[in-house]
Amino acid sequence: MSDIPNPAAPIADPRGASLLVQDGRTKRRNAAEDRFKLYGIVAITIGLLMLLTLLFTIVSRGTGAFQQTFVTLSVPLLEDKLDKNGNRDLEEIKKVSTFGYAPLLKAAFETKIEETGIETELKSKAMADILSKDAAAQLRDHVLANPELIGSVVEFEFLTNSRVDGYLKGRVTRESIANDKNISAEQLDLVDALVADGSLAKRFNLDFITGADASDARPEAAGMGVAMIGSFAMMLVVLVLALPIGVAASIYLEEFAPKNWITDVIEVNISNLAAVPSIVFGILGLAVFINYMHLPNSAPLVGGLVLTLMTLPTIIISTRASLKSVPPSIRDAALGVGASKMQSVFHHVLPLAAPGILTGTIIGLAQALGETAPLLLIGMVGFIASNPPESIAEGLMSPNSAMPAQIYEWAKRADPAFYERAWGGIIILLVFLISMNAIAVLLRRRFERRW
Amino acid sequence: MGQILTTGAVLPLVILIAALALGGYFLARGRALASAQGDSRNLHSLPSYYGYNAVMSVAVPALLVLSIWLLVQPMLVQSSVVEMIPAGAVPEGSSVNLLMSDVRRLADGLDAAVSAGVISAEDAADLSAAGDLRAWLAEQGVAIGGDISPEVLGAAQAFREMTARGNFWRNIIVALIALAGLLIVLRETDAEFRARNRVESGIKALLILAASLAILTTVGIVLSMLFETINFFNLHPWTDFFFGSSWAPNFRGDSDLSILPLLWGTLYISFIALLVAVPIGLFAAIYLSEYAGPKVRATAKPLLEILAGIPTIVYGLFALLTVGPALVRLFGRGEEGILGVEWMSGATSVLTAGLVMGIMLIPFVSSLSDDIINAVPQSLRDGSFGLGATHSETIRQVVIPAALPGIVGAVLLAASRAIGETMIVVLGAGAIARISGNPLEAMTTITTRIVSQLTGDSDFASPETLVAFALGLTLFVLTLGLNVLALYIVRKYREQYE
């Protein structure tokens, strides 16, 4: 407004001599323009940088969990220790507990030292301590599976304990173990010697993906497998319940509902449910499904039910959008050749909307897969999910964890070795989420129709 | 035979209903065709509709009665068994609920023993509370918590007897209803019968049922929390909950349970989160919708939205293990730290949780604002350009004021997300309830306390556990209020330009 020349002033070109030269005011305005644009670029860069940092942190901290340190030992499976009567009766072999196997491990270490000529002042007990507390159980399971091996000497790869594993991964250093009673400098010397010998090394550890969780003292043996089964069981429940109910509700609201206050109440309800904090659904699940209906605590069935209620609004909203995108001419044509309203919807509109419905459902499922808070309240954390279920019914009803709940559980255990597993678990979880979203995008690209 | 009729298993009954329904389909279809002399053109509806009508008439009432029965019977049995237990039979330090779970487990154990054929049904009913009953049951793989008193055994016997009687009548009544449905539908099926209309109104009722599940969920949320909240206020003064000043739950009783410190922590963290998310999200939205070319937009927008798709547990871990320690290196550790100050002692703090939550909310603010800015009509911009304003002047003086209500709505929605967020604060904010202005201190939030009061072995009769429901209800009301307000503002604003 101040650009309007003052009529009282002498008429002069306010911009100076040439159009090509900017005067001070224009310069200022243009500088402000550039600054403003820069703010936007900075904001986006910060956002993308955060994403990059997050992904980088996850990958750099988590990939270690997929590798584990193993030591190869030749274990003499002495007959007089494992099968005193020599009749290979499985019931009798089972009576030897893991404590019975510990001496074999010590003996194995002694032979190893003799063979390789490593010099160490450690007692054989201290040597065996670089193994995982799980090692004896590992050996026992192997012997029980193959009782014919008793009496022979077998080569076996044992998990080392998490400190040794951390030492090889750089997480544990000689300085950091000064106050650590789980490992000593002499043991690390032995580890170095074994590494030089080639019998102690890191390798890919499939058990992290397929195995069960382990107790606090054995982070090296913990895996995601059982929690993964729990998550799948919940997704099954969500899919079986949320998809039909969601589609039915959307069809009613989109195609049949009269415009009245009841319909309005339902619609407002759905949009509000979509914004209710997830923990509130957890409280609902605890109060209704566990305290009132007495469904089993920690069961994936209950988790699935809670997640179903949580996912329904998402599925309803996306289903309604894809029903809406089917042009009215399709409905009119069906009605015109004598179909009933119900037939036109189920025979024509629904099949045409199916790709959109499927996409929305997959995205809803992905959301449910990553949800943690409600699972905390219905008890899917705080225990060790160690037994894979044997049937579908057991998978639904017996206590289990879920992937995000397992990650939370590990994060709570306050041990760097478990932190590594938590990050690794996140990688597995994200792989699932990314593939689900990719499938949704592909479906949309492949089947989307523009009318 | 008695064994079959009193079984608690639902599957045989469902199979029976399914078989009747399937038979009904073919019978009704055949009957309709026969009454039309085998020519389907003489029928009112397509032949299959007569069949579906039969399926519906057989299955729907029977399954409805069955599910109601399944819900109601355990409650009735439970309450009448509870009445039978004399007050003196409840041991010191235990409750009727705990005793009832023993009763139920004992009854289940006896059932398991009977079905395994270890003892006969008659023997199970006549068992006396011999001292070795518990050990004997343990041998059968049934673990009982306490010693089995005669009262518990008696209650368990009554429980079994009542359940068996209930199951007996349930099985008979449901089967009869299914059969009656079949007979009625066969009687009314003929060529004139309007089967399609019947089937379609049935389907429509099903659709309405599915749609009203949303209302049911909301009612369930409110009621489940309301009842427990009322219980809580009966045990604990509501004035302390709303106006007290400290949060110190004590499971031996006599706790201070005031929401104010938690509310303060929640709002403080949300405020910091919005302080991070709103400027970044808003500027990103402005750039993407006003300046960016189609290529930049097509890559940057989905990339930013990935941030919204990452599960919150990931952010929680990021806060606890990456951002927290980084902040400690910056503000803590005294001489060894980067700034050489000793302001922060632990990784969990308001700032840790707030920063990470802010990152999570960036795409939330940016995509909502982006939509709103795009909805501002182009004519407003053109008018401003025509007057000689630069692009940024147009945005600041025309577009943003026009979009302001919508942006406020977006910020409110983000705030409601921040208040209800759980995993980030559980892992990143700490567990100490206090009212303080220092963002480097650990504080706690409503959601964190809900989780900590309700996880683990909780007794649903103590105010320390029930307070979680009051907190939940407060949280629900708070977020609902914000959402309704935000949606109202956004809707009002949209109408302006439509």
Interface residues (C-beta under 8 A of the other chain):
Chain A: D3 R29 N30 A32 E33 R35 F36 K37 Y39 G40 I41 V42 A43 I44 I46 G47 L48 M50 L51 L54 T57 I58 R61 P244 I245 G246 A248 A249 I251 Y252 L253 F256 A257 V265 I266 N269 I270 S271 N272 L273 A275 V276 P277 S278 I279 V280 F281 I283 L284 L286 A287 V288 N291 Y292 M293 H294 L309 L312 P313 I316 S340 K341 M342 A366 L369 G370 E371 T372 A373 L376 L377 G379 V381 G382 P404 I407 Y408 A411 Y419 A422 W423 I426 L429 L430 L433 N437
Chain B: L71 P74 R196 E200 I203 K204 L206 L207 I208 L209 A210 A211 S212 L213 A214 I215 T217 T218 G220 I221 S224 M225 E228 P279 I280 G281 L282 F283 A284 I286 Y287 L288 E290 Y291 A300 L303 L304 I306 L307 G309 I310 P311 T312 I313 V314 G316 L317 F318 L320 L321 T322 I359 I362 P363 S366 G388 T390 H391 S392 E393 I395 R396 L413 S416 R417 I419 G420 E421 T422 M423 V426 L427 T447 I450 V451 L454 T455 G456 F460 A468 F469 G472 L475 F476 T479 L480 N483 V484 L487
